[in-house]
């Protein structure tokens, strides 16, 4: 196992709610200088999730998140020559040529990407993408029940053979949705803060931060620990830079 003792020890502790002592771009520079080529591929894949979400911002003509692999011009070039992203991204673009259709069906890309990476990856990336998918499903189910929306429509892009999806759909006719034990806390967070997007974003992000912190205990000096740090730092940075309007936009995309 390649041990990143120096690199891990060089990263200052993160505390959610406090401004981080190190910027994400500084961590990227340290990673580029100290991580083995084989592990850089894992970093690229982790950041590809940001690139995928940046497609939505690109189509909305909004500034993209600079923490991905590609800048705006590189994103546009990748779409033009069908490079960098998995094939289903380009199939999606060909199916929905109109930008409004792409935005209206964007959750398909998120669902497909997470399902794909869960199947393909191991270690932290597998755990991270699985958590992202399950957390989104739980929040979607809670919101749909709360707003009396049709769960079948809300989950139209998900795998109906999946255990969690089946559980959610099985409670379609019930008065409320009861999440699995590991997400029971999320129901309390949602109903405590649903009227305040900024507070809901804080609560959801703090929950994610704790869960990601648990993932990096597998091997504290591995590439998995570094990826977990990067994921945690993104959450800390997002909160420290948050304003009210951005909070609403982030929570809307999260749900």
TADA-V710893 format. One line per field, one symbol per residue. phi: phi as a letter, one per 30 degrees, with the letter a starting at -180 (. if undefined). psi: psi as a letter, one per 30 degrees, with the letter a starting at -180 (. if undefined). A space follows every 10 residues. Layout:
phi=???
psi=???
//
This chain:
phi=.dccdddddd ddecbdjcdd dbdedddedd dedbcdeddd dddededddd eddddddddc hcdddddddc dedddddddd chbiddeddd dddddcdddd ddddcddddd dddddddddd cbiddddddd dedddddddd ddddddchcd ddddcdccdd ddeddddddd cecddbccde edcedddddd ddbddbeddd dddddddddd dddddddebd bcdddddddd dddedddedd cdbddddddd ddddd
psi=kkkheeeeff kkkkjkfkkk fklefeeeee eeffkkeeff eeeeeeffee eeffeeeeff hlkljfgaek aeeeeeeeee ghlellefee eeeeeifkee eeefgffeee eeeeeeeeee llbeeeeeee eeeeeeeeee eeeeeeghlj eeefgffljf fkeeeeeeff geflflkjll efgeeeeeee ffgffjeeee eeeeeeeeee eeeeeffejf glfeeeeeee eeeeeeeeef gkleeeeeee eeee.
//
